[in-house]
């Protein structure tokens, strides 16, 4: 599949969470807050209300849905540490803007608006932990690639009416998302990809570029998770055509081997994931019971297959940390990966590659890749004797990792990549 088709499928997949929204509360005025940072190419704005995020509530919900009760609370606490640190520094909300204008750097910037109660230095320190730079720009701490921050300072804010409409309709959930393509982006898709991929039923791409105006979504987090969003279309006919494309895409996804193996009853979930046509909009609402059903049908089987064990999770996380460290090493060495994993330790890229989990020492098989290897090339995997019941943790050239359950699939990966 070409990159253009992959990109288009990614855009279409965003429509899977379309659903009804609630009226915006007086406290949630994201349009005015984020306007000074929106440029003429921005396609997505997201907001996280920090007062609506709770580690304990999230951990309890995950445990009730099937996650291991012993490990989950501590893992969630660790994951929520940056958000708790932002709240402690007086931050109330975090925004993210996605704009192709920031390419070739990662085209995302994080923005934390400042109030008299906010400790800007503390906020910047938290954000810099995972990003290159965090500086004050137009009354907010902005974080991202250093070059992006410089571009942001020089960029003249631009009104994006469709994006503003979407953001205004994005509800009052803990997370709000607005998506809208610019006129130039719509035209570029039509010129480079006039026909939709066969994977989504074919037909002219104008079903997307002309028929869809914007998408807005609102997400509530545990203890009462919910998703509500709306996709605004040109008219009812456009909404019906777009729904057909989405349903076809859902159906095609069920035919992918990895999906059918991971979610045996996937086809039964399609009606729940299919949006409804309401006038000139597509709507779909997932409440707590719906989300728990989806979780139990998709995530829970994978947990069961892995034994839900801390051993399997720890090893997979370890493999991920090692391949990420290897990529950092390659960045500093003209694209060349280390000859041996111990070079990660001597170069201070990794503390101890051969991580020992509570249950047993774990070794790894490292395969140094060529500097221009395909992204799916296997570079690291968990050492094993026989085939473990929980599968094997595998790391790839693109810096990702996953636990592979199927031994035949694992062998094919070793030969040809992922």
C-alpha positions in Angstrom: 0.0 0.0 0.0 1.4 3.4 -0.9 2.1 6.1 1.7 -0.7 8.3 0.2 -3.2 5.5 0.7 -2.0 4.8 4.2 -2.4 8.5 5.0 -5.9 8.5 3.6 -6.8 5.5 5.6 -5.5 7.2 8.7 -7.7 10.2 8.1 -10.7 8.0 7.5 -10.1 6.1 10.7 -10.5 9.3 12.6 -14.2 9.1 11.6 -14.7 5.9 13.6 -15.1 7.9 16.7 -17.7 10.3 15.3 -20.6 10.8 17.7 -23.1 13.3 19.3 -21.7 16.1 21.5 -22.9 18.1 24.4 -23.2 21.9 24.6 -20.0 23.6 25.5 -19.7 24.8 29.1 -18.7 28.4 30.0 -15.4 27.1 31.3 -14.5 25.5 28.0 -13.6 28.2 25.5 -10.8 26.5 23.5 -11.4 28.5 20.3 -10.3 31.8 21.8 -7.5 30.3 23.9 -5.8 28.5 21.0 -6.4 31.0 18.2 -3.1 32.8 18.7 -1.2 29.6 17.8 -3.2 28.3 14.8 -1.5 28.8 11.4 -2.8 28.5 7.9 -2.0 24.8 7.6 -3.2 23.4 11.0 -5.5 20.4 10.6 -6.0 19.2 14.1 -6.5 20.8 17.5 -6.8 18.7 20.7 -7.4 19.8 24.3 -7.0 17.9 27.6 -8.6 19.3 30.7 -6.3 18.3 33.5 -9.0 18.6 36.2 -10.9 15.7 34.4 -8.0 13.2 34.6 -7.7 10.8 37.6 -5.1 8.0 37.9 -7.0 6.1 40.6 -10.3 6.2 38.7 -8.5 5.0 35.5 -6.7 2.2 37.2 -9.9 1.0 38.9 -11.8 0.9 35.6 -9.0 -1.0 33.8 -8.9 -3.6 36.6 -12.6 -4.0 36.4 -12.3 -4.5 32.6 -9.6 -7.2 33.0 -6.2 -5.7 33.6 -4.1 -7.3 36.3 -5.0 -5.9 39.7 -1.4 -6.1 41.1 0.5 -4.2 38.5 -2.1 -1.8 37.0 -2.2 0.9 39.8 1.6 1.5 39.9 1.8 1.5 36.1 -1.0 4.0 35.8 0.5 6.2 38.5 3.8 6.2 36.5 2.0 7.1 33.3 0.1 9.9 35.0 3.1 11.5 36.7 3.7 14.2 34.0 0.0 15.2 34.1 0.0 15.3 37.9 3.2 17.4 37.8 1.5 19.9 35.4 -1.5 20.1 37.7 0.9 20.7 40.7 2.5 23.5 38.7 -0.9 25.2 38.3 -1.7 24.2 34.7 -5.4 23.7 33.9 -5.3 22.4 30.4 -3.0 21.2 27.6 -3.5 21.8 23.9 -1.9 20.0 20.9 -1.8 21.4 17.4 -0.9 19.3 14.3 0.3 21.3 11.3 2.2 20.3 8.2 3.8 23.7 8.4 6.2 22.3 11.0 7.5 19.5 8.7 10.2 18.1 8.4 10.2 18.2 12.2 7.5 16.3 14.1 4.5 18.5 13.2 3.1 18.7 16.7 3.4 21.4 19.3 2.0 21.3 22.9 0.7 24.4 24.5 -0.1 25.1 28.1 -1.9 28.5 28.6 -0.6 30.4 31.6 -2.7 31.9 34.4 -1.6 33.9 37.5 -1.5 30.7 39.4 0.7 28.8 36.9 4.4 28.2 37.6 5.7 28.6 34.0 9.2 27.4 34.9 7.8 24.2 36.5 5.5 23.6 33.5 8.4 24.0 31.0 10.5 21.6 33.0 7.8 18.9 32.8 7.3 19.3 29.1 11.0 19.3 28.3 11.3 15.8 29.8 9.9 14.3 26.6 10.4 17.2 24.1 13.4 19.2 22.8 12.3 22.6 24.0 9.7 24.4 26.1 9.5 28.2 26.0 7.0 31.0 26.7 5.3 32.2 23.6 2.2 34.6 23.6 1.3 33.9 27.1 1.7 30.1 27.1 4.4 27.5 27.5 4.9 25.9 24.1 6.8 22.7 23.7 8.1 20.7 20.7 11.1 20.6 18.4 13.4 23.6 18.9 12.9 24.7 15.2 9.1 24.4 15.7 9.2 26.8 18.6 11.1 29.3 16.4 8.6 28.9 13.6 5.8 29.4 16.1 7.2 32.7 17.3 7.4 34.0 13.7 4.1 32.6 12.5 1.2 34.9 12.0 -2.0 33.4 13.5 -4.6 32.6 10.9 -8.3 32.2 11.2 -9.4 28.6 10.3 -13.2 28.9 10.2 -13.9 25.1 9.7 -11.4 24.1 12.5 -13.0 26.7 14.8 -16.5 25.4 14.1 -15.3 21.9 14.9 -13.6 22.9 18.1 -16.6 24.9 19.2 -18.7 21.7 18.8 -16.2 19.4 20.5 -18.2 19.1 23.7 -17.0 19.4 27.3 -15.3 16.0 27.8 -11.9 15.6 29.3 -10.5 15.4 25.8 -11.7 17.4 22.9 -10.5 17.0 19.3 -11.2 19.0 16.2 -10.2 18.1 12.6 -10.6 20.0 9.4 -8.6 20.1 6.1 -7.7 23.3 4.5 -8.7 24.1 0.9 -5.1 23.5 -0.3 -4.9 20.1 1.5 -8.2 19.0 0.0 -7.0 19.9 -3.5 -3.7 18.1 -2.9 -5.5 14.9 -2.0 -7.7 15.1 -5.1 -4.7 15.6 -7.3 -2.5 12.9 -5.8 -5.2 10.4 -5.0 -8.3 11.0 -7.2 -9.7 7.5 -6.4 -10.1 6.0 -3.0 -8.2 2.8 -2.3 -10.0 -0.5 -3.0 -9.6 -1.3 0.7 -12.3 1.2 1.4 -14.5 0.4 -1.5 -13.0 2.7 -4.2 -14.8 5.7 -5.7 -13.7 9.4 -6.0 -11.8 10.9 -3.1 -14.1 13.9 -3.3 -16.4 11.9 -1.1 -13.9 12.8 1.6 -12.4 16.1 0.4 -15.7 17.8 -0.7 -18.3 15.8 1.2 -16.7 16.2 4.7 -16.3 19.6 6.3 -15.0 18.8 9.8 -14.9 16.3 12.6 -15.3 17.1 16.3 -15.0 14.6 19.2 -15.4 14.7 23.0 -14.0 11.9 25.2 -14.8 11.3 28.9 -12.3 9.3 30.9 -13.0 6.7 33.7 -14.9 6.1 35.9 -17.6 6.9 33.2 -15.8 6.7 29.9 -17.7 7.9 26.8 -17.0 9.1 23.2 -19.2 11.6 21.5 -18.5 13.3 18.2 -20.0 14.7 15.0 -18.8 14.7 11.4 -20.3 17.7 9.6 -20.9 17.0 5.9 -21.8 19.1 2.9 -25.4 17.7 2.9 -27.3 14.5 3.7 -26.3 12.8 0.5 -22.6 13.4 1.3 -23.1 12.0 4.8 -24.7 8.9 3.4 -21.9 8.4 0.9 -19.3 8.9 3.6 -21.0 6.4 5.9 -20.8 3.8 3.1 -17.1 4.3 2.9 -16.6 4.0 6.6 -18.7 0.8 6.8 -16.7 -0.7 4.0 -13.5 0.2 5.7 -14.7 -1.5 8.9 -15.6 -4.6 7.0 -12.2 -4.7 5.2 -10.4 -4.3 8.5 -12.1 -7.5 9.7 -10.5 -9.4 6.9 -7.0 -8.5 8.0 -5.4 -11.6 9.6 -4.0 -9.8 12.7 -7.4 -8.2 13.4 -9.4 -11.4 13.0 -7.0 -13.3 15.3 -6.9 -10.6 17.9 -10.7 -10.0 17.9 -12.5 -13.2 16.9 -15.9 -11.6 17.1 -14.9 -8.5 15.3 -17.8 -8.6 12.8 -20.3 -8.4 15.7 -18.7 -5.1 16.7 -19.2 -3.4 13.3 -22.8 -2.1 14.0 -21.6 -0.5 17.2 -18.7 1.3 15.4 -20.8 2.4 12.4 -21.9 6.0 12.5 -25.5 7.1 11.9 -26.7 9.6 9.4 -28.6 12.5 11.1 -29.4 15.1 8.5 -26.1 16.4 7.1 -24.0 14.8 9.9 -22.6 11.5 10.8 -23.0 10.7 14.5 -22.1 7.9 16.8 -22.1 7.7 20.6 -20.2 5.2 22.7 -21.1 5.1 26.4 -19.4 3.3 29.2 -21.1 0.0 28.6 -20.2 0.2 24.9 -16.6 1.0 25.5 -16.2 -1.8 28.1 -17.7 -4.2 25.6 -15.3 -3.1 22.9 -12.4 -3.4 25.4 -13.4 -6.9 26.5 -13.7 -8.0 22.8 -10.4 -6.5 21.6 -7.9 -5.8 24.4 -8.9 -8.4 27.0 -8.1 -11.4 24.7 -4.6 -10.1 24.0 -4.1 -9.8 27.8 -5.3 -13.3 28.3 -3.1 -14.6 25.5 -0.1 -12.9 27.1 -1.1 -14.4 30.4 -1.7 -10.9 31.8 1.6 -11.5 33.5 4.0 -8.8 34.7 6.7 -10.9 33.1 5.4 -10.6 29.5 4.6 -6.9 29.9 7.9 -6.1 31.5 9.9 -7.9 28.7 7.9 -6.2 25.9 8.5 -2.8 27.6 12.2 -3.6 27.9 12.5 -4.5 24.2 10.8 -1.2 23.3 13.2 0.8 25.5 16.2 -1.0 23.9 15.2 -0.3 20.3 14.4 3.3 21.1 17.9 3.6 22.7 19.4 2.0 19.5 17.7 4.6 17.3 19.1 7.4 19.5 22.6 5.8 19.2 22.2 5.6 15.4 21.2 9.3 15.3 24.6 10.2 16.9 26.5 7.7 14.7 25.6 8.5 11.1 22.7 6.1 11.1 24.8 3.1 12.2 23.3 1.0 15.0 25.6 -0.4 17.8 27.6 -3.5 17.1 26.6 -4.9 20.5 23.9 -3.9 23.0 26.6 -3.2 25.7 27.6 -0.1 23.7 24.3 1.4 24.8 25.4 1.2 28.4 29.0 2.5 27.7 27.5 5.4 25.7 24.9 6.2 28.3 22.0 5.5 26.0 20.6 2.7 28.2 21.2 1.7 31.8 21.1 -2.0 31.4 19.8 -3.6 28.2 19.6 -7.1 29.6 16.7 -6.2 32.0 16.0 -8.7 34.7 12.3 -9.1 35.5 11.0 -10.3 38.9 10.4 -13.8 37.6 13.5 -14.7 35.6 16.5 -13.1 33.8 15.7 -12.3 30.2 18.2 -12.4 27.4 17.9 -10.8 23.9 18.9 -11.7 20.4 20.2 -8.6 18.7 20.5 -8.4 14.9 22.3 -5.2 13.8 20.5 -3.8 10.8 21.7 -1.9 7.8 21.4 1.9 8.2 18.7 1.9 5.5 16.8 -1.2 6.5 13.1 -1.5 5.9 11.1 -0.2 8.9 9.6 -3.6 9.7 13.0 -5.3 10.0 13.3 -7.4 13.2 16.3 -6.1 15.1 15.7 -7.6 18.6 13.7 -10.4 20.1 13.4 -12.1 23.4 15.7 -15.1 23.8 13.7 -18.4 24.3 13.9 -22.1 24.3 10.9 -23.7 22.6 8.0 -21.5 21.9 6.7 -19.7 25.1 2.9 -19.9 25.8 2.8 -16.0 26.0 4.7 -15.6 22.7 7.9 -13.6 22.2 8.6 -9.9 22.5 10.0 -8.5 19.2 11.6 -5.1 18.4 11.7 -3.5 15.0 13.9 -1.1 13.0 11.3 1.7 13.2 11.6 1.8 17.0 8.4 -0.1 17.9 7.9 -3.4 19.7 5.1 -6.0 20.1 4.5 -9.4 21.5 4.1 -12.0 18.8 1.9 -15.0 19.6 2.1 -16.9 16.4 5.4 -18.8 15.9 4.9 -19.1 12.1 4.4 -15.4 11.9 7.5 -14.8 14.0 9.6 -16.9 11.6 8.2 -14.9 8.6 9.2 -11.7 10.4 12.7 -12.9 10.8 13.0 -13.6 7.1 11.2 -10.7 5.6 10.5 -8.1 8.4 7.2 -7.3 10.0 
